[in-house]
Amino acid sequence: MTLKRTDIFDLKATALASDELLPGDETTDLAGYDGDQYDREDRAALRRVAGLSTELEDVTEVEYRQLRLERVVLAAVWTEGTAEDADNSMRELAALAETAGSTVLAGLVQRRAKPDTGTYLGSGKALELRDIVIAEGADTVICDTELTPSQRRALEDVVKVKVIDRTALILDIFAQHAKSKEGKAQVELAQLQYLLPRLRGWGESMSRQAGGQAAGGQGMGSRGPGETKIELDRRRINIRMAKLRREIKEMKTSRDTRRLARKANEVPSVAIAGYTNAGKSSLLNRLTGAGVLVENQLFATLDPTVRRAETEDGRLYTLADTVGFVRQLPTQLVEAFRSTLEEVADADLLLHVVDGSHPDPEGQISAVRAVLADVDAASVREVIVVNKADAADPEVLDRIRRHEKHSIVVSARTGEGIAELRALVAEELPRPTIDVEVLVPYERGDLVSRLHQEAEILSSEHTGSGTLLKARVHADLASELAAYAA
């Protein structure tokens, strides 16, 4: 007997209703089968992440916080990876929230295949989140991924407190830490790019249009200029964004001029990049004595710092400290800080600093490389510098060294491995390639000085008519020395 498709569905439905097995389905319990989905317990649970609370036990600690402490609850949807990955992401979000000036009360993770298009967590879990917000006395909910404008509004309508996402949180931290004129302009541009699609009207109070009585307006004398308030706001934002882009472009010209001057003098450049709070500024201070601000917090450095350094054999090079990266770095920030990140793309060598004591250093490396690819810096020669060796697990350090062949382990705090790092930088920097032998008159001491600064001196001898030098130089300097060839 041949069964039609409808007959097969009827048999399955009957089997499900009676908890019986179909022929050939001896190993399949259809009554308990729910398709290729997550376990019911996972889907039904809104799991709390332990150890996130930063609530102060001693009220006197408040004076050490620079901002008013908001009371926040964190929420995330776990769609892929392990539970440990989800917890690490929540701990990072807690660190971001604390850096922005808040007290983390609780962290909640919901297991779903993808975020709910309506309320991010789902309507039922959003109600559970509202109960937790009320119980904890929170005034803000922070979600771990970027929310669409409709998701944010729908979730706010349920929990009845302010809701922000990871992108808004990072933008807020950048706004607090920007000090230079260019840094402030870049952050403002990124904030406006984020705000533009999220402008929200509030009914009649936002309206500047009115028709006659039949159109629902207020009649004569109430006709506005023809634009709603929200349209005026959008236009003002677009005008402001255009002005900021012009200002940033003008500032970029100044930095490009300095960079071209260094390249004209054949001064190699080294860029320090890496995850936020990996110890980049501490490493810069160790290598150059720059005295750059060092704080144990995320995004302490936003403005790039360029310092002069020297190898053991006397060759000059520049060392640039850059803004830190983070997982899911907002695209608005990458675009706004593109001119700053060009320091990395134009470098001869990249020191990729990794926090060896972090729970997921490999995740940090992947996140940084993703941003470097966005700014066309993926082709720069890279050295993985595993920092904080004094606080890291030796097994983790060994694992990174096995996976990253071109790596070195250091501690900027104790000085461990710094001498080896200096030697590695000197070895990796581009060297002069043209051999010359010149007799430089004594009145051209400026050329001798340049040779000592920019070239690799092989031998030097003082004669009656001048200084006899054998050196390895760059092409530009070789052309200037051609008249003094011995």
C-alpha positions, 0 to 999 in steps of 0.5 A, a space after each residue: 500500500 502506498 501512503 500519500 503525504 497527507 496520510 503520513 502526516 495523519 499517522 505522525 499526528 496520531 502517533 504523537 497524540 497516542 505516544 506510539 512509534 511509527 514503523 522504522 522509528 523505534 529509536 525516535 521518541 516523537 512525543 519528546 522531539 521538538 525539532 533541531 532546537 535548543 533544549 527546552 530548559 535552555 529556552 525557558 531559562 533567563 540565567 543570571 551570571 554570577 559575580 558581576 555586581 559592582 555595588 559598593 559595600 563601603 559608601 566612602 568609596 563613592 568619592 573615588 568615582 568620577 560620575 554619578 553611579 547609575 544602577 544598571 542591569 545587564 541583559 544579553 541573548 546568547 546565540 552561539 559559542 559556549 556558556 563561558 563565551 557568553 559569561 566572558 562577554 557579560 563580564 566585559 559589558 560589566 567592565 564597560 558599564 563600570 567605566 562609564 560610571 554605573 553600579 552593576 546590579 545583575 546580569 541576565 543571559 537568555 538562550 535563543 537562536 537569534 534575538 527577538 525582533 520585537 523586544 530583543 529577549 522575547 515578550 515573556 522574558 522582557 516581563 521577567 526582566 521588568 520584575 528583576 529591574 523593580 526588585 533590584 531598584 535599577 534605573 537602566 538596562 544595558 543590552 550586550 548587542 546593538 538594538 534596532 530603534 524598534 527593539 529599544 522602544 519596545 523593551 523600554 515600554 515593557 521594563 519602564 526604565 531607560 534602555 541602552 545598547 552596547 554601542 551607546 555605552 561605548 560611545 558614552 565612554 569615548 565621549 567622557 575620555 576624549 581630550 583633544 579637539 580631534 578626539 572630541 570631533 571624532 566622538 561627536 561624529 560617531 554619536 550623531 551617526 548613531 543618533 540619526 536613525 534613532 530620533 524619536 517624536 513625542 506626538 503633537 509636541 514635536 509637530 510644526 505642521 497644522 492644517 484646517 479644522 478638517 485636517 485635524 489642525 487648529 485652524 487659522 493662525 496655526 500653520 507651521 513652516 511645513 516641517 515636523 520637529 523631527 525633520 528639522 532635527 534630522 536636517 540639523 544633525 546632517 549639517 553638523 555631521 558635514 561640518 565635523 567631517 570637514 574639520 576632521 579632514 583638516 586635522 588629518 592634513 596636519 597629521 599627514 604632513 608630520 607623517 610624510 616628514 618622518 617618511 621623507 627622513 626615512 624614519 621607521 615607524 612602529 605602531 602599538 595596537 591591541 584590545 582595550 586595557 591590554 597595557 599598550 600605554 604602559 608598554 609605550 612608557 616602558 619603551 620610551 619613558 613617554 609618561 602617557 596616562 596609564 589607568 586600569 580602565 577601558 579606553 583610557 587612551 583615545 588620542 594617539 601618542 607618537 614618541 621617538 625611540 632608538 634601537 641599541 645600534 642607534 637607529 631612530 624610529 617612532 612609536 605610536 600608541 593608538 586607541 584600544 579596540 573591543 569586541 563589536 566595536 561600533 562601526 560608527 567609531 571605526 569610521 570616525 577614527 579612521 584618520 587616527 587608525 591610519 597610524 597603524 596602516 602606515 606603520 612598518 611594524 605593528 606591536 599587537 598587545 594582548 592581555 595574557 591574564 584575560 579569560 579569552 586572549 584568543 578572542 581579543 586577538 580575533 577582535 583586533 584583527 577584524 578591526 585592523 582589516 577594516 582600516 586596511 592594516 592587515 598587511 602590516 608586519 605583526 608581532 604578538 606581544 603578550 603582556 601582563 605575564 606576571 599575572 597570566 597563567 603559564 599554560 595560557 602563555 604557552 598556548 598563545 606562543 604555540 598558536 602565534 609563531 611570531 610572538 613574545 611574552 613581556 610584563 610592562 609592569 615588572 619589565 620582564 621581557 622588555 629587553 628582548 622586545 627592544 631587540 626584536 623591534 630592532 631586528 624587524 625594522 627595515 634596514 638601509 640597503 645601499 652600501 656606500 664609501 664616502 669621504 665627507 669634508 669636515 665642514 659637512 658635519 651635518 652629513 656625518 650626523 645624518 649618517 649616524 642617525 639614519 644609516 648603519 655605520 660599518 666603519 669610520 676613520 678620520 683623515 687629513 681631508 675629512 671623515 672616511 665612512 663606510 655605511 649602509 644607507 637609504 636611497 635618498 641619503 645615498 643620492 646626497 652622498 654621491 658627490 663625496 664617493 671615495 
